[in-house]
Amino acid sequence: FKGTRMAGRMGNERVTLQNLKIARVDAESDLLLIKGAIPGNNGGVVTVKTAVKGGAHA
């Protein structure tokens, strides 16, 4: 039927989170323990970067 909403795909979008704390770094096991929820599947790729915040605008 034309215009009927059907099942589709959901997700596959990049999400940016800020203000998460790094709880511990385990260099021996190559683990980075982060306090808080990280969206995505188990075993998914996570990119960690320093926070880049805009300065005060005059």
Rosetta blueprint (number, residue, H / E / L):
1 F L
2 K L
3 G L
4 T L
5 R L
6 M L
7 A L
8 G L
9 R L
10 M L
11 G L
12 N L
13 E L
14 R L
15 V L
16 T L
17 L L
18 Q L
19 N L
20 L L
21 K E
22 I E
23 A E
24 R E
25 V E
26 D E
27 A L
28 E L
29 S L
30 D L
31 L E
32 L E
33 L E
34 I E
35 K E
36 G L
37 A L
38 I L
39 P L
40 G L
41 N L
42 N L
43 G L
44 G L
45 V L
46 V L
47 T L
48 V L
49 K L
50 T L
51 A L
52 V L
53 K L
54 G L
55 G L
56 A L
57 H L
58 A L
